[in-house]
Amino acid sequence: MFALAPLAEDSLSKDWKLFQRNTSGEWEGITATFNSRGEATELPEHYVPSAYREWDVHLYDWQSLCSMEVNGQEGLRYGLKRMMPTVGCEADAVAFTEEAQEGLSAAEASELGASTWSNGLPWAPDGSYALACSHIEAEKAKLRVESCMVRPRTGPLEAVSRTRVVHHLKRQADSREWQIDSVEVHQERFLAPYNGGAELAGCGGGMSAFAQKQRPTVYTLSSAAARAGNLDAVQVVKDAGHFVRKSGTLSLERLLSAASAEGLVLPSGVVTAVNSKAHGASLEVATAVHFTDSKDEVEAVGAVIVCYAAGSVHEVSLAGKSLLQ
């Protein structure tokens, strides 16, 4: 990462309004969870309708609805419903699990030591963001890191879509280093303006399950990296004890090289690598998404890298690029 240049303060408020517009809303999607070896995890049996069990049908993908709002200095908050369509898919889905998350608030910026709110928070105008705790306590055994990457739009009529990747990390008992416990992948597209999750989508919204699809090949990934080159990035960097917002570049090839050596390549086009050192005080969680067309050709990429040093967030980079000419 290099060529850092501070972002102008007068453009920041305009960019934040774009982030609010591009992030808030009801997002329908498909969700799957993968274990530390990259294998898809089956849905718990007690959630699966009896008709599926009788026919020995194994399910790996939830239908989901993410109701997300970005509201001024209160920041980002969302509720996520994971749902199972009824047999035959003729009725609305039934919610089985719910969770809530929040971040990117003025309080968080103050805790991080940002120079100004929302200057020192990890978000980009296109709707990309990262959610991670600001400090890692020595006794902490589990860690959650969420990265959201938005697919660059090729035209005004194209649906807005994104991929959210949630890393659940656990600490090894002996070395105290971090390792992947599981990875959630949420493929989502914009459904409607924010309404607090008042309405549930039915029948998967026409989106395809992906947990059992073929993984991208090494050639596909290397070809995409070569076409992408260096990605223009929004970076939040700790400088003299304060977080400042800068522009720079991110090497997709470097990220993919790390993932191929020690990380995971998932069938959803997600590539991720976790590098932990110094008994878990130094940590890098790197994630890239390859957005494909109907023929599985890569037409856009996105990436988020979250770095910790001495147990605290040190730098976050967010980038995306269309590969269409």
C-alpha positions in Angstrom: 0.0 0.0 0.0 1.4 3.3 -1.0 0.7 6.8 -2.5 -1.3 8.0 0.4 -3.0 11.4 0.2 -5.4 13.0 2.7 -9.0 13.3 1.7 -10.4 16.9 1.6 -12.6 17.7 4.6 -15.2 19.5 2.5 -15.9 16.4 0.5 -16.3 14.2 3.6 -19.9 15.2 4.4 -20.9 14.7 0.8 -19.3 11.2 0.8 -21.0 10.3 4.1 -24.4 11.2 2.7 -23.6 8.9 -0.3 -22.6 6.1 2.2 -25.9 6.6 4.0 -27.9 6.4 0.8 -26.0 3.4 -0.6 -26.1 1.4 2.7 -29.5 2.0 4.2 -32.3 -0.2 3.0 -33.9 -3.7 3.0 -31.4 -6.2 1.5 -32.6 -9.7 0.4 -30.1 -12.4 0.1 -28.7 -15.9 0.4 -26.4 -16.7 3.4 -24.1 -19.7 3.9 -21.5 -20.5 6.6 -18.1 -22.3 5.9 -15.9 -23.9 8.5 -12.1 -23.4 8.9 -11.4 -25.7 6.0 -13.8 -23.9 3.7 -16.4 -26.6 3.8 -20.1 -25.4 3.7 -22.0 -26.1 7.0 -25.4 -27.7 6.8 -28.4 -25.9 8.3 -29.2 -27.3 11.7 -31.6 -30.3 11.3 -34.3 -28.9 13.6 -34.7 -25.9 11.3 -35.2 -28.1 8.2 -38.8 -29.0 7.2 -39.6 -32.7 7.6 -40.4 -33.1 3.9 -36.7 -32.3 3.1 -35.4 -34.7 5.7 -37.7 -37.5 4.5 -36.1 -37.2 1.0 -32.6 -36.9 2.4 -32.2 -33.4 1.0 -29.2 -31.5 2.6 -29.5 -27.8 2.8 -26.6 -25.3 3.2 -28.1 -21.9 2.3 -30.5 -19.7 4.2 -32.7 -17.1 2.6 -32.0 -13.8 4.4 -33.2 -10.3 4.9 -30.9 -7.6 6.2 -32.6 -4.4 7.4 -29.9 -1.8 7.6 -29.9 1.9 8.5 -27.2 4.5 8.7 -28.4 7.4 10.9 -26.1 10.4 11.4 -23.7 10.1 14.4 -25.6 7.1 15.7 -23.8 5.2 12.8 -24.8 1.9 11.2 -27.1 -0.6 12.7 -28.9 -3.6 11.2 -31.1 -6.6 12.0 -30.5 -9.9 10.1 -33.2 -12.6 9.7 -32.2 -16.0 8.4 -35.2 -17.8 6.9 -36.3 -21.2 5.5 -38.8 -21.2 2.6 -41.7 -23.6 3.1 -41.8 -26.8 1.0 -42.8 -26.0 -2.6 -41.8 -22.4 -2.1 -45.4 -21.3 -2.4 -45.6 -19.3 0.8 -43.7 -16.6 2.5 -40.5 -17.6 4.3 -40.5 -18.1 8.1 -37.8 -16.4 10.2 -35.9 -18.8 12.4 -32.9 -16.8 13.5 -32.4 -13.1 14.2 -29.4 -11.0 15.2 -28.5 -7.4 15.5 -25.2 -5.5 14.9 -24.1 -1.8 15.0 -21.0 0.3 14.5 -19.5 3.3 12.7 -20.9 5.7 15.3 -19.5 9.0 16.8 -18.8 7.1 20.0 -16.7 4.6 18.2 -14.8 7.3 16.4 -14.0 8.9 19.8 -12.8 5.6 21.2 -10.6 5.1 18.2 -9.1 8.6 18.5 -10.3 9.8 15.1 -9.4 13.4 14.3 -13.0 14.2 13.5 -16.2 12.2 13.2 -16.7 10.4 10.8 -13.2 11.0 9.4 -11.6 8.0 11.2 -14.1 5.3 10.5 -13.8 2.5 7.9 -16.4 3.2 5.3 -16.5 4.2 1.6 -19.1 6.3 -0.4 -20.2 3.3 -2.4 -21.5 1.5 0.7 -18.5 -0.6 1.6 -17.5 -0.8 5.2 -15.7 -2.8 8.0 -17.0 -3.6 11.5 -14.4 -4.7 14.0 -13.7 -4.1 17.7 -11.1 -1.3 18.2 -9.0 -3.2 20.8 -8.2 -6.9 21.4 -7.9 -7.6 25.1 -5.3 -10.2 26.0 -7.9 -12.5 27.5 -10.2 -12.3 24.5 -10.9 -15.7 23.0 -13.2 -14.9 20.1 -13.2 -12.1 17.6 -15.7 -11.0 14.9 -14.6 -9.0 11.8 -17.2 -8.0 9.2 -16.3 -6.7 5.7 -18.9 -5.4 3.2 -17.9 -5.0 -0.5 -20.3 -3.4 -3.0 -20.5 -4.5 -6.6 -19.7 -1.6 -9.0 -22.8 -0.9 -11.1 -22.5 -0.9 -14.9 -25.7 1.0 -15.6 -28.6 2.9 -13.8 -31.0 -0.1 -14.2 -28.7 -2.7 -12.7 -29.7 -3.9 -9.2 -27.5 -2.8 -6.4 -25.8 -5.8 -4.9 -23.1 -6.5 -2.4 -21.3 -9.3 -0.5 -20.8 -9.2 3.3 -18.2 -11.5 4.8 -18.2 -12.1 8.6 -15.1 -13.8 10.1 -15.5 -15.6 13.4 -12.0 -16.0 14.8 -10.9 -18.1 17.8 -7.6 -17.9 19.7 -5.4 -21.0 19.8 -4.9 -22.1 23.4 -1.1 -22.6 23.2 0.2 -20.0 20.8 -2.6 -17.4 21.5 -2.6 -16.7 17.7 -5.9 -16.2 15.9 -7.4 -18.7 13.4 -10.6 -19.0 11.5 -13.4 -20.7 13.3 -16.0 -20.0 10.6 -16.8 -17.6 7.8 -20.3 -16.3 6.9 -20.9 -15.1 3.4 -24.0 -13.0 2.7 -24.8 -12.3 -1.0 -27.4 -9.5 -1.0 -29.2 -7.2 -3.3 -31.2 -4.1 -2.6 -34.9 -4.8 -2.2 -36.6 -1.6 -0.8 -36.0 1.5 1.2 -35.4 0.9 4.9 -38.6 -0.1 6.8 -37.2 -1.8 9.8 -37.7 -5.3 8.4 -41.5 -5.0 8.5 -41.9 -7.2 5.4 -40.3 -10.5 4.6 -39.3 -11.5 1.1 -40.6 -14.9 -0.1 -39.1 -17.8 -2.0 -35.5 -16.6 -1.9 -36.2 -13.5 -4.0 -35.0 -15.4 -7.1 -31.4 -15.5 -5.9 -29.5 -18.8 -6.3 -28.0 -20.9 -3.5 -24.2 -20.8 -3.8 -22.7 -22.9 -0.9 -22.2 -26.0 -3.1 -21.2 -24.3 -6.2 -17.7 -24.8 -7.8 -14.9 -22.7 -6.4 -13.1 -20.3 -8.7 -9.9 -21.7 -10.2 -6.4 -20.4 -9.6 -6.3 -19.3 -13.2 -9.6 -17.3 -12.8 -8.3 -15.6 -9.7 -4.8 -14.8 -11.2 -6.4 -13.5 -14.4 -8.7 -11.2 -12.4 -5.8 -9.9 -10.4 -3.8 -9.1 -13.5 -6.7 -7.3 -15.1 -7.5 -5.4 -11.9 -3.9 -4.3 -11.1 -3.7 -1.9 -8.1 -7.1 -0.9 -6.8 -7.9 2.7 -5.7 -8.6 2.5 -2.0 -10.1 4.5 0.9 -7.8 4.0 3.9 -8.2 4.8 7.5 -4.7 4.9 9.1 -3.4 5.6 12.6 -1.0 8.5 12.4 0.6 10.1 15.5 -2.1 8.5 17.8 -5.1 9.6 15.7 -7.0 8.0 12.8 -7.0 9.9 9.6 -8.7 9.2 6.3 -6.6 8.9 3.2 -6.7 7.7 -0.4 -4.2 5.1 -1.7 -3.9 1.8 -3.5 -4.4 -1.9 -2.7 -2.7 -4.8 -4.4 -5.3 -7.6 -5.2 -2.4 -9.8 -6.4 -0.8 -9.6 -2.9 -4.0 -10.5 -1.2 -4.7 -13.5 -3.5 -1.1 -14.8 -3.0 -1.6 -14.8 0.8 -5.0 -16.5 0.5 -3.7 -19.2 -1.8 -0.9 -20.0 0.6 -2.7 -19.9 4.0 -6.3 -18.8 3.4 -9.6 -19.9 1.9 -11.1 -19.8 -1.6 -14.9 -20.2 -1.3 -17.4 -21.1 -4.0 -19.1 -17.7 -3.6 -16.1 -15.9 -5.2 -14.8 -14.9 -1.8 -11.0 -15.2 -1.1 -9.8 -14.6 2.4 -6.6 -14.9 4.5 -5.9 -14.3 8.2 -2.4 -13.6 9.4 -1.8 -13.6 13.2 1.5 -12.8 15.0 2.9 -11.7 18.3 0.5 -13.9 20.3 -2.5 -12.4 18.5 -1.6 -8.8 19.1 -0.7 -8.3 15.4 -3.5 -9.4 13.1 -4.5 -8.9 9.4 -7.9 -10.1 8.1 -7.9 -9.7 4.3 -11.0 -10.4 2.1 -11.6 -10.1 -1.6 -14.8 -10.8 -3.6 -14.9 -11.6 -7.3 -18.3 -10.5 -8.7 -19.3 -12.7 -11.7 -21.8 -12.5 -14.5 -24.3 -15.2 -15.6 -21.5 -17.1 -17.3 -19.3 -17.0 -14.2 -16.9 -14.5 -15.8 -15.3 -12.1 -13.3 -16.5 -8.5 -14.1 -15.7 -6.7 -10.9 -13.7 -7.1 -7.7 -13.8 -5.7 -4.2 -11.5 -6.0 -1.2 -11.3 -5.0 2.5 -8.2 -5.4 4.7 -8.4 -4.9 8.5 -5.0 -4.6 10.3 -4.3 -4.7 14.1 -1.0 -3.7 15.7 -0.1 -4.0 19.4 -3.7 -5.2 20.0 -5.5 -2.2 18.4 -6.8 -1.4 15.0 -4.0 0.3 13.0 -5.3 0.5 9.4 -8.3 -0.4 7.3 -8.4 -0.4 3.5 -11.5 -0.6 1.3 -11.4 -0.9 -2.5 -13.4 -1.9 -5.5 -13.1 -1.9 -9.3 -15.1 -2.8 -12.4 -13.2 -5.0 -14.9 -15.5 -4.2 -17.8 -14.0 -2.0 -20.6 
